[in-house]
Amino acid sequence: MKVFIALSALLAVSLAEEAKVVASPLAYGYPYGGLAYGGYAHAGLPYAAAPAYTYAAAPAPVAAAPVVAAAPAPVAYAAAAPAYAAYAPYTAGSQFHAQDEFGNLNYGYANINSVKQEVGNTYGGVTGGYSYVDANGQLQQVEYVADGAGFRVADSRLPVAPVYDGVAPTFNPEPLVAPTFNPEPLVAPVFTGVAPESVQDTPEVAEAKAAHLALVAAAAAPAERKRREADAAVLDGASRIISAPTP
C-alpha cells in the first residue's frame, strides 16, 4: 500500500512541474531575450496561468481473497501383510551340578529331549531318575537306586507281569466225541486170464533209447589199429642196464 501512495505523490509532483513550465516558460532563466522573437505580439496575449490540478490519493488496494482449493479426498490403501520367514522354535535348557569333598553330589539337567536328576554319595549309593519321549511318542520314565544292596530300577519299558486277582479261570471244555469210522467193504479183484498191457514208452523216451543203443553198438565194433614202429634211437636210449658198483 505504501508503494501506491509513493507513486501517487510522485505523479502529482510531476504534473505540478509541468504546470509551472506552461505558466511561465521564460521564468527559468533561459536566454530567450536576445532571440528574434520581438516581432511576435505574444507579450500582450492574455495567457492565464494553468490551473492547478489536485489529485486524490490512490485508493488502497484491496487484497483479493485467497482461493482455497478443496483438499483431495483421502485414498485408502490396503497395507500388505508383512511376510516373515519361518523361524525355529526356541527352547531353553538348564543344568546344575553340586559336589563336595566328601563325595556328596547332586546334579541334573532338563531340555527338550530328556530330563534327569541324581543325588547321593559316591561311596554310599545314589538314587535318581530320568525320562524321555521315545520314537513312538511315548513318555518313558526310569527311577533307580544303586547302593550296597545292588541296583534296583523301576522302568516303564520293562514288561509288566499279569496281576492275579484271586479268581481261578473257568475251564469248560467241549465233550470229546469219538470219530465215526464207516469204511466201504473191500472187493477182491477178479482175474480174467488176460495179462495187463505193458507200459508203453512215449515218443521222446523211445527216441532217446534208440540213440543210446546206437552209441553202444558203435563203441563195441572193432576199431582199426595201425601198428606203430618203435624208433631205434628211442629204444637205444631207453635200454640201459644199471649195475651195482664194483667194490
C-alpha positions in Angstrom: 0.0 0.0 0.0 2.9 2.4 0.7 4.2 1.8 -2.8 0.9 3.0 -4.3 0.9 6.2 -2.1 4.5 7.0 -3.1 3.6 6.6 -6.8 0.6 8.9 -6.4 2.7 11.6 -4.8 5.4 11.4 -7.5 2.8 11.7 -10.2 1.3 14.8 -8.5 4.7 16.5 -8.3 5.5 15.8 -11.9 2.2 17.3 -13.0 2.8 20.4 -10.9 6.2 21.0 -12.5 4.6 20.8 -16.0 2.0 23.4 -14.9 4.8 25.8 -13.8 6.5 25.4 -17.2 3.3 26.2 -19.1 2.5 29.2 -16.8 5.9 31.0 -17.2 8.0 29.5 -19.9 10.7 32.2 -19.5 10.9 32.1 -15.8 13.7 29.5 -15.7 16.5 32.0 -16.8 16.9 30.6 -20.3 18.5 33.2 -22.7 15.4 33.8 -24.8 15.7 37.6 -24.6 18.3 38.0 -27.3 16.4 35.8 -29.7 14.4 37.5 -32.6 11.1 36.9 -31.1 10.4 40.5 -30.6 8.2 40.8 -33.7 5.6 38.4 -32.2 3.0 40.1 -30.2 2.9 37.4 -27.6 3.5 39.6 -24.7 0.1 41.1 -24.8 -1.8 37.9 -25.2 -4.0 37.0 -22.3 -2.4 33.7 -21.1 -3.7 32.8 -17.9 -1.8 30.5 -15.6 -2.5 26.8 -15.9 -4.9 25.6 -13.3 -3.5 23.5 -10.6 -5.0 20.0 -10.5 -5.5 18.3 -7.3 -5.2 14.5 -7.4 -6.7 12.4 -4.8 -4.7 9.7 -3.3 -5.0 6.4 -4.9 -7.4 4.1 -3.2 -5.9 1.5 -1.0 -5.5 -1.8 -2.9 -7.9 -4.4 -1.9 -6.3 -7.7 -1.5 -8.1 -10.4 -3.3 -9.5 -13.2 -1.2 -7.2 -16.3 -1.5 -8.7 -19.1 -3.4 -8.6 -22.2 -1.3 -8.6 -25.3 -3.3 -10.6 -28.2 -2.0 -8.4 -30.9 -0.4 -8.5 -34.1 -2.3 -10.3 -37.0 -0.8 -8.0 -39.3 1.0 -7.3 -42.6 -0.8 -7.3 -45.6 1.4 -4.6 -48.1 0.5 -4.7 -51.7 1.8 -1.5 -52.3 3.7 0.2 -55.5 2.5 0.8 -58.0 5.3 4.5 -58.4 6.0 6.0 -61.7 5.1 8.2 -63.3 7.7 10.4 -66.3 7.2 9.7 -69.4 9.3 11.8 -69.5 12.5 12.8 -72.4 14.6 11.0 -72.6 17.9 13.1 -71.5 20.9 13.6 -73.9 23.7 15.6 -73.3 26.9 17.6 -75.9 28.7 19.2 -75.9 32.1 21.6 -78.0 34.1 23.2 -78.0 37.6 25.9 -79.8 39.5 26.9 -79.7 43.2 29.5 -81.8 44.8 31.8 -81.6 47.9 35.0 -83.2 49.0 33.1 -86.0 50.9 31.6 -87.5 47.7 28.1 -86.0 48.2 26.7 -85.0 44.8 23.5 -83.6 43.3 23.3 -82.9 39.6 20.8 -82.9 36.8 19.6 -81.3 33.6 16.4 -80.5 31.7 16.0 -79.8 27.9 13.5 -80.5 25.1 14.7 -84.1 24.8 15.1 -85.5 28.3 15.2 -84.8 32.0 17.5 -86.3 34.6 18.4 -85.9 38.3 20.7 -87.9 40.6 21.5 -87.3 44.2 23.5 -89.3 46.8 27.1 -90.2 47.7 29.8 -91.6 45.6 30.8 -94.1 48.3 27.4 -94.8 49.8 25.0 -95.0 46.9 22.8 -92.8 44.7 19.2 -92.5 43.7 17.9 -90.8 40.6 15.7 -91.0 37.6 15.3 -89.7 34.1 12.6 -89.5 31.4 12.4 -89.0 27.7 10.0 -89.4 24.8 10.8 -92.4 22.6 10.4 -92.7 18.8 6.8 -93.8 19.2 5.8 -90.6 21.0 5.5 -92.4 24.4 6.9 -91.0 27.6 9.4 -93.4 29.2 10.3 -92.9 32.9 13.1 -94.7 34.8 13.8 -94.5 38.5 16.7 -96.3 40.1 18.6 -96.9 43.3 22.3 -98.0 43.4 23.8 -98.8 46.8 25.2 -101.7 48.8 22.2 -103.8 48.1 22.7 -103.7 44.4 20.9 -101.9 41.5 17.2 -101.6 41.6 15.1 -100.0 38.9 11.5 -99.2 38.1 11.4 -98.8 34.3 8.3 -98.1 32.1 10.0 -100.0 29.3 10.1 -103.4 31.2 7.3 -105.8 30.5 4.5 -105.9 33.2 3.5 -109.3 34.6 -0.2 -110.1 34.8 -1.8 -109.4 38.2 -3.6 -112.3 39.8 -7.0 -111.2 41.1 -7.6 -114.4 43.2 -10.2 -115.9 40.8 -9.3 -119.2 39.2 -10.0 -119.3 35.4 -13.1 -121.2 34.3 -12.4 -124.3 32.2 -15.4 -125.6 30.3 -14.1 -127.9 27.5 -16.4 -129.3 25.0 -17.1 -133.1 25.4 -14.9 -135.3 23.4 -16.7 -137.1 20.5 -15.2 -140.4 19.2 -14.7 -140.3 15.4 -17.1 -142.5 13.4 -15.4 -145.0 11.1 -17.6 -146.4 8.3 -15.3 -147.8 5.6 -16.6 -149.2 2.4 -16.5 -153.0 2.1 -13.3 -154.4 0.4 -13.9 -156.0 -3.0 -11.4 -158.7 -4.2 -10.1 -158.3 -7.7 -11.4 -160.7 -10.4 -8.7 -162.4 -12.6 -10.0 -162.8 -16.2 -6.9 -164.6 -17.5 -5.7 -161.7 -19.6 -2.3 -160.2 -18.7 -2.2 -156.5 -18.2 -0.8 -154.4 -21.0 2.8 -153.4 -20.5 3.8 -149.8 -20.1 4.4 -148.0 -23.5 7.2 -145.6 -24.0 6.5 -142.1 -25.0 8.0 -140.9 -28.4 10.6 -138.9 -26.6 11.7 -141.8 -24.5 11.8 -144.2 -27.5 13.9 -141.8 -29.4 16.4 -141.4 -26.5 16.7 -145.2 -26.2 17.4 -145.6 -29.9 20.2 -143.0 -29.8 21.7 -144.6 -26.7 21.7 -148.1 -28.3 23.4 -146.8 -31.4 26.2 -145.3 -29.4 26.7 -148.5 -27.5 26.9 -150.5 -30.8 29.5 -148.1 -32.2 31.7 -148.4 -29.2 31.6 -152.3 -29.3 32.7 -152.6 -33.0 36.5 -153.4 -33.5 38.4 -150.3 -34.5 41.2 -150.3 -37.0 44.6 -150.1 -35.2 47.7 -149.1 -37.0 50.8 -150.7 -35.8 53.4 -148.2 -34.9 57.0 -149.0 -35.4 59.2 -148.1 -32.5 62.1 -145.6 -33.0 65.5 -147.3 -32.7 67.0 -144.2 -31.2 64.4 -144.2 -28.5 64.9 -147.9 -27.8 68.7 -147.5 -27.6 68.4 -144.6 -25.2 65.9 -146.3 -23.0 67.6 -149.7 -22.8 70.2 -149.2 -20.2 71.3 -151.8 -17.6 72.1 -150.3 -14.3 74.6 -152.5 -12.5 75.7 -152.3 -8.9 79.0 -150.5 -8.3 82.1 -152.7 -8.1 83.5 -152.8 -4.6 
